[in-house]
Amino acid sequence: MAIEKPQWRELFSEVVTSGLCTGCAACVVACPHPVLDYNSDNGVYRPWHLDIDGGPDNCTHGLKGCTMCTRACPRFRNWESEIDVHRFARERTDDEVYGIGDVLLARASDHELIQEGQDGGFVSALLIYALEHDIIDAALVSGLEGDGSTWRAEPRVARTRADVIETAKSRYTYSANLLAYPEAAEGGAERIALVGMGCMASAPGAMQTRKAGKIARRLSLTIGLLCSKTFDDSIFEELFEAKYQIKRADIVKMNIKGVFQLWTRDGGFHEVPLKEAHAYTREGCNQCPDFAAEHADISAGGIGAFGDWTLVIVRTDQGRALVDAMKNEGLIETRPGDDDPGAVALLHKLATLSRKRWPADAPPGPRRIPVISS
């Protein structure tokens, strides 16, 4: 009996064109042949197959046995259980709606990182610590193109404290940070951190579980960002400017705290109801079940009552060792997650809502109706 070797043909039909594709670009960077590319024009955010080799829905390398794209995809077939078992030695239970891990609150001790970062500067502090203590050689992050006035996010490589600070703060349009991997690898990085939302944070686990070669080994630390959704670039002109007269070039900072918060160059502060932004949800987010970046080493996000603290989920031994070391060196402060029960409740709520997005007719994946303990 022949052993099935799923390739681009199966990925194209089961993920890319079915609505399950999040646009993470894992398949593109894992492909060992120059036949996959990535389309970020007009909010598409999808991989595509070059016509030079087999057409859009097939791959001659796949016909010869290459399976790297399906090994890398964090939405292909039974991805969640496979990665759970590989990373945590067990599958999550139904009540672990935000994944396996321990919740705490943390913030940077460095005032500059609190000021320049987002919600306590924890992720910035973590990246800087890992870079300066020879734990990683580089990190795949997102920055803003040009002088930042367009608010278009783009993949970047961070190698220094200055790089981390420059790329801090949140953007709510999409950046497939994995696309910065070739630059990091070509620069000699062998230990690479990936910072990204759940759609990206499961990619290293998928690659490692399915043995996707050098890239699986090099992606040695994953920092996940809590995320309900990202938005199409058109939100700036069609909502912020058309209805609220806020031009994208005038925005200096943005955040989501139940509403869309926008700070402008003239010192102004504006709140846009989040329900008005829903129409601009990026297509790749509509069926994504992972609010809490469940397969990261550490997940982080700014939810809850304390705006200058980061809610952190420590998931792996590597994540625990990093948090403990930073705390011992006085680089971060921590508090129990129970200090902010509202944040923990909101974590449960948003994770539950996200998990219900996974379609009932999709291949085995996330449990679709989790049971929440009261």
C-alpha positions as MATLAB code, in Angstrom:
seq = 'MAIEKPQWRELFSEVVTSGLCTGCAACVVACPHPVLDYNSDNGVYRPWHLDIDGGPDNCTHGLKGCTMCTRACPRFRNWESEIDVHRFARERTDDEVYGIGDVLLARASDHELIQEGQDGGFVSALLIYALEHDIIDAALVSGLEGDGSTWRAEPRVARTRADVIETAKSRYTYSANLLAYPEAAEGGAERIALVGMGCMASAPGAMQTRKAGKIARRLSLTIGLLCSKTFDDSIFEELFEAKYQIKRADIVKMNIKGVFQLWTRDGGFHEVPLKEAHAYTREGCNQCPDFAAEHADISAGGIGAFGDWTLVIVRTDQGRALVDAMKNEGLIETRPGDDDPGAVALLHKLATLSRKRWPADAPPGPRRIPVISS';
ca = [
       0.000    0.000    0.000;
       1.429    3.374   -1.064;
       2.117    5.933    1.658;
       0.356    9.229    1.046;
       2.687   12.188    0.607;
       0.459   15.301    0.737;
       1.933   18.197   -1.215;
       0.930   21.584   -2.652;
      -2.037   20.046   -4.478;
      -3.627   19.026   -1.161;
      -2.564   22.234    0.589;
      -4.093   24.335   -2.176;
      -7.465   22.606   -2.024;
      -7.696   21.896    1.724;
      -6.262   25.140    3.105;
      -5.380   27.900    0.633;
      -8.702   28.018   -1.219;
     -10.970   26.619    1.501;
     -10.868   29.639    3.810;
      -8.588   28.012    6.404;
      -5.437   29.784    5.176;
      -4.332   32.515    7.575;
      -1.622   33.870    5.300;
       1.209   33.074    7.712;
       3.623   32.326    4.795;
       5.125   29.238    6.481;
       4.732   27.223    3.285;
       6.518   29.907    1.261;
       9.613   30.108    3.461;
       9.797   26.317    3.909;
       9.598   25.546    0.187;
      13.058   24.373   -0.986;
      12.234   25.227   -4.611;
      11.535   28.674   -6.113;
       7.926   27.876   -6.951;
       5.884   29.508   -4.152;
       5.376   33.230   -3.681;
       3.244   35.436   -1.444;
       0.573   37.942   -2.410;
       0.028   40.804    0.034;
      -1.520   43.189   -2.499;
      -4.938   44.639   -1.658;
      -5.274   42.568    1.498;
      -4.926   39.153   -0.184;
      -2.220   37.758    2.162;
      -1.997   34.331    0.546;
       0.616   32.014   -0.916;
       0.422   31.191   -4.592;
       2.156   28.782   -6.924;
       4.132   30.134   -9.865;
       2.892   29.173  -13.316;
       6.415   28.139  -14.308;
       5.898   24.849  -12.527;
       2.682   22.902  -12.827;
       0.112   25.692  -12.646;
      -1.607   27.268   -9.595;
      -3.023   24.050   -8.150;
      -0.220   21.553   -8.670;
       3.519   21.221   -8.206;
       5.905   19.064  -10.190;
       8.231   18.849   -7.176;
       5.287   17.598   -5.131;
       4.595   14.942   -7.721;
       8.181   13.791   -7.201;
       7.690   13.507   -3.445;
       8.369   16.974   -1.955;
       6.048   17.627    1.005;
       7.701   20.638    2.668;
       4.753   23.007    2.237;
       2.306   20.715    4.015;
       4.873   19.968    6.736;
       5.114   23.692    7.450;
       1.425   24.612    7.371;
      -0.103   25.241   10.815;
      -3.628   24.689    9.494;
      -3.119   21.473    7.547;
      -5.187   18.489    8.716;
      -4.807   17.487   12.369;
      -2.388   20.304   13.157;
      -3.482   21.167   16.690;
      -3.238   17.723   18.252;
       0.021   16.958   16.440;
       1.691   20.134   17.713;
       0.214   19.771   21.223;
       1.707   16.316   21.630;
       5.068   17.363   20.213;
       5.415   20.513   22.339;
       3.596   19.525   25.540;
       3.579   15.692   25.434;
      -0.209   15.685   25.606;
      -3.288   17.117   23.944;
      -5.045   20.026   25.570;
      -8.251   19.344   27.485;
     -11.606   20.858   26.588;
     -11.431   23.453   29.356;
      -7.963   24.651   28.280;
      -9.534   27.006   25.762;
      -6.477   29.246   25.582;
      -4.075   26.311   25.429;
      -1.645   24.760   27.877;
       0.218   27.156   30.166;
       0.301   29.312   33.286;
      -1.062   32.864   33.364;
       0.722   35.771   35.015;
       1.075   39.541   34.649;
       4.425   41.077   33.777;
       6.039   44.344   32.799;
       9.524   45.572   31.984;
      11.555   47.285   34.686;
      13.246   49.487   32.081;
      11.231   52.707   31.775;
      12.275   53.175   28.138;
      10.781   49.801   27.203;
       7.531   50.636   28.995;
       7.415   53.957   27.171;
       8.374   52.680   23.738;
       6.726   49.258   23.941;
       3.125   48.154   24.248;
       1.249   47.307   27.459;
       4.190   47.080   29.837;
       6.985   46.428   27.336;
       7.315   42.754   28.302;
       7.837   41.394   24.783;
      10.486   44.039   24.040;
      12.288   43.170   27.278;
      12.151   39.471   26.445;
      13.582   39.912   22.949;
      16.377   42.181   24.158;
      17.275   39.738   26.934;
      17.389   36.792   24.517;
      19.544   38.732   22.026;
      21.966   40.115   24.608;
      22.341   36.798   26.485;
      23.214   34.752   23.382;
      19.961   32.800   23.421;
      18.959   33.899   19.917;
      20.836   35.489   17.014;
      17.875   37.345   15.515;
      14.116   37.777   15.775;
      11.454   37.916   13.067;
       9.206   40.866   13.906;
       7.109   43.488   12.141;
       7.864   47.131   11.532;
       6.274   49.967    9.616;
       7.388   50.721    6.086;
       9.203   53.957    5.327;
       8.833   56.641    7.985;
       5.854   54.850    9.501;
       3.260   57.336    8.306;
       1.528   54.794    6.041;
       0.947   52.375    8.955;
       1.615   49.483    6.578;
       3.291   46.667    8.464;
       6.181   44.742    6.952;
       8.359   41.796    8.093;
      11.662   42.795    9.702;
      14.707   41.171   11.304;
      15.703   42.477   14.751;
      19.279   41.870   15.884;
      19.843   44.626   18.457;
      18.112   46.520   21.252;
      17.648   49.441   18.870;
      15.959   47.156   16.307;
      13.563   45.842   18.974;
      12.610   49.328   20.162;
      12.152   50.561   16.593;
       9.691   47.747   15.849;
       7.812   47.886   19.175;
       4.141   48.847   19.563;
       1.155   47.212   17.888;
      -0.062   47.379   14.345;
      -3.471   45.957   13.472;
      -2.884   45.357    9.792;
      -1.168   42.098    8.905;
       2.511   41.293    8.545;
       3.641   37.764    7.669;
       6.783   37.972    9.820;
       8.042   34.589    8.632;
       8.872   36.235    5.303;
      11.856   37.838    7.056;
      13.343   34.379    7.680;
      15.523   34.254    4.522;
      17.157   37.567    5.473;
      17.881   36.313    8.990;
      19.290   32.999    7.742;
      21.380   34.645    5.025;
      22.796   36.922    7.724;
      24.094   33.864    9.565;
      21.413   33.505   12.248;
      21.102   29.913   13.441;
      18.822   30.560   16.449;
      15.860   32.647   15.391;
      12.912   33.883   17.443;
       9.538   34.370   15.791;
       7.111   36.978   17.108;
       3.591   36.684   15.761;
      -0.070   36.002   16.329;
      -1.475   32.502   16.721;
      -1.558   31.899   12.969;
       2.229   32.311   12.875;
       3.024   30.976   16.347;
       1.890   27.465   15.419;
       4.166   27.347   12.356;
       7.431   26.467   14.158;
       5.626   23.702   16.045;
       4.175   22.344   12.811;
       7.609   22.349   11.174;
       9.282   20.705   14.149;
       6.522   18.108   14.528;
       6.697   17.167   10.855;
      10.494   17.472   10.564;
      10.729   20.292    8.066;
      14.511   20.529    7.954;
      16.810   23.433    8.826;
      14.061   25.990    9.205;
      12.419   23.853   11.893;
      15.691   23.766   13.820;
      16.494   27.439   13.427;
      13.108   28.684   14.686;
      14.150   28.106   18.271;
      11.913   30.509   20.244;
       8.308   31.516   19.610;
       6.659   34.531   21.193;
       2.929   34.628   20.512;
       0.712   37.710   20.511;
      -2.911   37.520   21.654;
      -5.064   38.406   18.665;
      -8.760   38.338   17.815;
      -8.226   39.611   14.280;
      -6.306   41.978   12.043;
      -7.755   44.462    9.590;
      -7.468   45.296    5.911;
      -5.457   48.376    5.045;
      -8.617   50.045    3.687;
      -9.791   50.706    7.261;
      -7.646   53.861    7.360;
      -9.355   55.727    4.507;
     -12.784   54.113    4.550;
     -13.412   54.310    8.300;
     -10.888   56.376   10.250;
     -10.626   59.193    7.692;
     -14.048   59.070    6.018;
     -16.055   58.995    9.247;
     -13.733   60.435   11.897;
     -11.429   62.690    9.810;
      -8.345   60.901   11.172;
      -5.692   60.566    8.480;
      -3.298   57.642    8.684;
      -0.260   59.940    8.486;
      -1.460   61.739   11.635;
      -1.658   58.565   13.764;
       1.249   57.964   16.154;
      -0.085   55.029   18.188;
      -3.021   52.655   18.206;
      -4.415   50.061   20.581;
      -7.552   48.022   21.132;
      -9.148   48.064   24.585;
     -12.764   47.220   23.848;
     -12.646   50.101   21.350;
     -10.141   51.141   18.688;
      -7.913   53.722   20.375;
      -5.985   56.175   18.196;
      -3.442   58.789   19.282;
      -2.574   61.576   16.803;
       0.376   63.890   16.257;
      -1.528   66.922   17.555;
      -1.889   65.262   20.968;
      -5.426   64.097   20.267;
      -6.959   60.837   21.459;
      -9.835   59.167   19.620;
     -12.004   56.111   20.225;
     -13.696   54.242   17.379;
     -16.320   51.591   18.273;
     -14.843   48.177   17.537;
     -18.064   46.981   15.914;
     -17.499   49.564   13.161;
     -14.141   47.943   12.387;
     -15.529   44.422   11.991;
     -16.381   45.010    8.321;
     -12.653   45.432    7.645;
     -11.620   42.101    9.187;
      -8.888   40.448    7.143;
     -10.235   37.385    5.309;
      -7.577   35.087    6.788;
      -8.842   35.822   10.305;
     -12.448   34.759    9.766;
     -11.887   31.056   10.512;
      -8.810   31.274   12.733;
      -9.525   29.523   16.062;
      -6.460   30.686   17.991;
      -6.788   33.892   19.996;
      -4.078   33.008   22.502;
      -1.175   31.839   20.293;
      -1.486   28.383   21.832;
       1.754   26.888   20.515;
       4.166   29.661   21.468;
       6.781   29.285   24.181;
       5.317   32.435   25.721;
       2.121   34.231   24.698;
       1.490   37.868   25.582;
      -1.116   40.583   25.164;
      -2.537   43.720   26.691;
      -5.939   42.737   28.039;
      -7.370   43.504   31.441;
      -7.578   46.352   33.926;
      -3.877   47.171   34.175;
      -2.866   48.975   30.993;
       0.806   49.061   31.903;
       1.048   45.304   32.504;
       1.157   42.490   29.952;
      -0.936   39.358   30.403;
       1.519   36.503   29.834;
       0.924   32.769   29.309;
       4.084   30.759   29.972;
       3.755   27.488   28.053;
       7.084   25.635   27.793;
      10.129   24.891   29.926;
      12.111   27.272   27.747;
       9.549   29.996   28.362;
       9.623   29.416   32.120;
      13.413   29.528   32.205;
      13.441   32.860   30.363;
      10.832   34.465   32.607;
      12.583   33.205   35.762;
      15.971   34.479   34.570;
      14.621   37.910   33.683;
      12.832   38.172   37.007;
      15.939   37.124   38.934;
      17.983   39.788   37.139;
      15.395   42.455   37.913;
      14.539   43.028   34.260;
      10.817   42.361   34.719;
       8.255   42.520   37.491;
       5.576   39.841   37.723;
       2.239   39.410   39.481;
      -0.130   36.434   39.670;
      -2.710   36.352   36.917;
      -5.419   36.207   39.583;
      -4.562   39.806   40.504;
      -6.646   40.730   37.463;
      -9.562   38.260   37.348;
     -11.235   40.350   34.674;
      -8.286   39.780   32.351;
      -8.386   36.021   32.920;
     -12.141   35.991   32.293;
     -11.672   37.989   29.109;
      -8.931   35.587   28.003;
     -11.391   32.697   28.412;
     -14.129   34.579   26.585;
     -12.085   35.675   23.586;
     -10.379   32.285   23.242;
     -13.776   30.574   23.312;
     -15.206   32.876   20.646;
     -12.189   32.302   18.415;
     -12.342   28.524   18.719;
     -15.934   28.536   17.517;
     -14.753   29.950   14.193;
     -13.273   26.637   13.064;
     -15.786   25.264   10.511;
     -17.669   22.081   11.326;
     -16.874   20.546    7.930;
     -13.115   21.181    8.162;
     -10.605   18.367    8.714;
      -9.900   17.379   12.329;
      -8.509   20.340   14.175;
      -9.495   22.404   17.199;
     -12.323   21.170   19.367;
     -15.168   23.321   18.158;
     -17.388   23.679   21.249;
     -15.154   23.901   24.297;
     -16.525   23.398   27.786;
     -15.803   26.333   30.085;
     -15.766   25.804   33.823;
     -17.698   28.466   35.706;
];
